[in-house]
């Protein structure tokens, strides 16, 4: 999956040396990792693919000068069908001429479709046959087997009276020009030295479009699965983090926070509501049930309200405090005459719980207090 999204594919010419750089460029663009780097539509890709396929090089044949009507030739022309395996490794065939003569023809290894094999004056010296010109045709194994023993041929004759060349059977599977002449003054066709390319089967535009559409659909499905798995992993990690926070039982000491009021009421997170819970006094080793009522204007950081002791002793006292935009709060609860006020500070947890520490002080600050409280959820 990692390589599918990050590793660039190899150019197709690495696997087929006959493919050009233009074909590599079109296919690699269609397989680009980023959608914006690909073709805008499947039609645009198919059109560009057709263009570069039409630019593939072909074997160039230079036609010789045509013979005159007065030239007479006794050459025999025919087609020699061989299989792809025989073309690769070479073979030898015994063929029968029109007069009943038998001639052995050797096909060299590496022969290609359309290759011309010439035999000078086959047979006896009294034979009227000039040259034996064979055109190699690479066909299926069955067709090659049918022509392995006898190769049919027709002599080609140009007469002064008619000046018309008699027809002969062309070699199937190729379109190379054939010159019917044995005149020694005529030059044979010159074939440029260029390695033959394997016959290519042109793919129709609808079929090409269907193939590319299938590749794009597979890429989209793979991307969707990858994004879904990544999102699911993030959701699971978030749920585990929230569960661990809610189950934490031992309060952690937070740094002492003291918010100094300013002349202008500061902004603060809205935490107004009623919270029920408990507090643990580390000095007296006593746990008390409490209820905290907070009143606040939306957007203001000023807190007012009432702090109620429910058990073991009972009593209700006013509170005043402040909260910032991050949920860090502090408030003071006044006590009966002769007792120091209670100073509470901490932060809001999960949007519904007030958690923190407290101490008895008249300076609105605590240093290293281990007495803690937790109230909530808010309602």
N, C-alpha and C positions, 0 to 999 in steps of 0.2 A: 504493500500500500504506500510505503514511504517513497519508493522509486517511482511509482505511478504519478505522484504529485511533484516530484523534485528532479528526477533524472531525465535529461533530454534523450529522445530516441536516436539511434544511429542512422545516418543517411542510408537510403535504400541502395545506393551505388556500392556500399561496402559488401553487399551480397550479390549484386549483379553488375559487373563492370561495364555492361553496355548501356546502363542508365546514365543520363547526363546530369550535370549540376542543376540545370533548370528543373528537371523532374524532382531532384532532391529538395530544392527550394519550395516547390509547390506542396509536396507531401508533408515536409516538416512544418510548414506554416499551418496546414490543416490540423496537425497534432500539437500545436503550441499549447503550453500550460495555461496561459492567460487567455480568456475569451476575447479580449480586445485585440490580441495579436493574430487571431484566426481570420478566415474569410468572413465577410459580412453575411453571406448566405450560402446555401448548398449549391445554388445555381452558379454563383460566382466561382466557387471552387471547381465545379465540373467544367465550366467554360475554360478556365485557365489550364486545367489538366489536359483538355483536348488540344489546346494550342501547343503545349510543350511536347505532346506525343507526336503531333504532326511534324515537329522539327527534328525528329530522330534521323540520323544520316542513313543513306542507302548506297548500295554499290553502284558506282558510276561506270557506264559502258560507253565507249566511244565507237560509233559505227564506222566501219570502213567504207571505202568508195564502192558503190554498187557496180556489179559486173555489166559489161556490154551484152547486147543481144547476140553478138557473134561468138561469145565465149562458150565453149562446150566443156562440160564437166562430167566425169564419171564417178564423182565422189558418192559415197553412201553415207547417209545421215540417219541416225536413230537415237533412241533414248535408252539409257541403261539404268534400270530401277534397282536401287540397293536400299537396305535398311539403315537406320541411324547407327546401329552397332557396327555394321560393315564400313560405313563412312568413317567412323572413329578409328577403327583398327586396321582398315584396308582389307581388300579381298581380291579374288581372281575368278573370272567368269569365262566359260567357253561358249562362244556365240556362233551361229550358223549364218553365212552370207547367202544372198539370193541364189547364187550358183551352186550351193551345197557345200561350199568350203567351210571349214571350221577354224576359227581364230580364237586364241586365248588372249583375254584382255585383263590387264592388271590395274586395279584401282588403288592408288596410294593411300596410306593412312592420312586422316585429316581431310578427306575429300568433302566438298560442300555442294549444296544444291545448286545446279546450273553450271558446274565446272565442265569444261570441254576437254575431251581426251581424243587425240589424233593418232592414228596409226598410218604410217606412210606405206602405200602399195602393199596391203596384206595379200597373202596368197602367192601363187606362182607368177613368174615374170610375164607369162603369156596372158595373165588375167587382165581383162579390160578395166578392172576396178582401180580407181585412183586412190583417194584417201578414204579411210574409214573414220568418220567424225561422230563421236558419241557424246551425248549430253547427259551428265549425271543427274538423276532425279532421286532425291531421298524420300522414300515413301514408307508406308507401314510394312511390317514384316511380311504379311500375307501377299501384298502386291509385289514385293521384291522377290518372293519365292516363285510366283507365277512366271516371272521373266528371267529366272536364274539360268534356264537352259537355252532358250532361243530368244534372240532379239530381232524383231521384225524391222525391216528397213526398206526404203524406196530409193533408187538412184535418182539424182537430180540432174536434168538435162536441159540445157538451153540450146535451141536450134535457131539458125538464121531465118528459117521460114516463119516461124511463129513469133520468136522473140518473147515468148511467154514462159515463165518458170512453172514447171509442174509442181503441184502441191505435195507436201509431205506432212507426216504427223508431227506436230510440235510436242516438245517435252512438257508433260503436265507439271504444274506446281511452280513454274518460273516463267518470266517474261523477257528473258535475255534475247537479243536479236541474233538470228542465225543467217549466215551468208552462204548461199549455195554456189560455190565455185571452187575449182581446184587450180585456177590460173596461178602460176607461180609468181606472176607480177603483182598479184593482189596481196595486201597485208591482212593478216588475221586480226580480228577485233582485239583491241588493247584494253585489258581490264586493269584498272588502277589497283595498286596493292593496298587492299583494305580488308581487314578480317571480316568474314561474313557474319552478319547478325542473325540470331535465331528468329524464325518467323514469329511475329507477334500477332496475337489475336486482338483486334480492336474491340474495346469494350464500349458498348452503347452508352449514350448519355443517361438514360433512365437507370440502367444498372449501376453505373458509377455513382449516381446520386443516391441510390438506395444503400449502397455499401457505406458511403460516407455518413449518411443519416444514422445507420446502425452504430458506427463508431462513436458519433457524437452522443447518442442516447446512452451508450455504455459509460462514457466519461461523465455524463450528468448524474447517472445513478451512483457511480462510485463516489463522486463529490458529495452527494446527498447523504450517503451512509457515513462518510467521514465526518461531516459537520454534525450529524445527529449524535454520533458517539462522543465527539468532543463536548457538545452541549450537555449530554447526559452526565459526563464525568464532572463537569463544573457544578451541576445541580446537586449531585451526590456529595461533593466536597462541602458545599454550602450547608446542606442539611446536617452533616456530621458536625460542623463547627457550631451551629446553633444548638444542637442537642447537648454537646459538651458544655456549653455555657449555661444552659438551663439546669443541668444536673450538678453543677459545681456547688458543694456544700460549705467548703471552707472559704471564708472571705479573705481576699487579698488586700494587703495594705496599699493604699494609694497615697501619693504624695500630698502633703498638706496644701490645700488650695484656699486662698483668701482673696475674695473679690472685693476690691475697694470701690464703693459706690461713687458715682460722679454726679455732677450737678444735673446733667441730662439723663433721664432714665435710659438705661442701656437696652438693646434688643436682646431677646432671649427665646429659647425653644419653649413652645407651649406645653406645659406639663400639668396644667390644672386638673383636679379631680380628687377622689377619695381613695386612699390607700390603706389597707389593713395588713398588719404583720406583727413583728416582734423585734425587741432590742435586747442585747446581752451586755450587761455592765460588768466589765472585767475587774473593777475595783471591789464591788460587792458580791460578785459571782451570782447575780440575780438576773433572770430572764423575765421580761414584762411584755404583756400584750398591748399593742398600741394601735391607734388609728390617726392618720394624717390627712387633714382636709386642706388643700391648696387652692387659693383663689388667685387668678392672674388674668390680665388683659391680653388678648391675642397680639403677639408681636412684642410685648413688653417683657423685660427681664425682672421686674419687681414682683416679689411673692408676698402674699398675706394669707392668713388662714388660722386653723385651730389644730392643736396637738392634744390628743386625748389618751390618757392612761386607762386601760381597761382591766388589767389584772397584774399583780395581785392587789395593788392599790389603785384607786380611781381618782380622776381629776382631769380637767380640761384647761388648757392654757393657750394664749395667743402666740402666733409665730410670725416672724418677719424674716425675709431673706431675698436672695437673688439667684438667677440662673442665666447662663450664657447660651449662645446659639449652638454649642456642642453638647448641651445637656449636663454640664457641670454645675452643681447647685450648692448652696449653703444657706442655712437659716438658724435663727436663735429662738429658743423657747423659754419664755420667762417663767420663773419659779416663785414659790411663796417667799415672803420676806425672810431674810437671813440666809437664803440659799443662792448659790451662784447659778446663772442661767445655763441651760444646756445648749451646746453649739453642735449642730449636725452638718456634715458635708459629704459629698459623694457625687455620683452621676446616675443618670437614668439608664436602665438596662432593658434592651429589647422593646423600648417604647412604652413599657407598662409597669416597670419595677423601679423603686428608688432604693439604691444600695450604697452604703458608706459607713463612716465611723462617727463617733461623737465623744464629747468630753464635757466636763463642767469647767467653764471659764468665763471671765468677764471681758476678755480681750478679743473675742471672736477668732481664736486660733487654737489649734491643738498640735502637740508635738509628739509623734510616735504613739498615738492612742491605739489601744488594742480592743476597745469597746466598739461593737459594730451593731448595725441594724439592717433589716431587709423588709420592705413593705411592698405590697402589690398582689395581684394586678390592679391597675387603675380602673375605676368605674364611675 
